[in-house]
């Protein structure tokens, strides 16, 4: 289904408090994201590295698999 929203959905694992680099194909630096689903109650947050046109950086309070909608 076509969409007027410039978004992308990503599913990935975060292994706890260590920052993880996740490649995306949005073609620009994302403004933010919404967690759609996660496999545990872990808190997921931005890492200390700035997001770019190809990569976002996240960390979590515990190991978790996350589905994130970036926009």
Secondary structure, DSSP 4 states (H G I P E B T S, - for coil): ---SS--EEEEEEEESSS-EEEE--SSS----EEEEEESSS--EEE-SSPP-SSEEEEEESSEEEEEEEE-
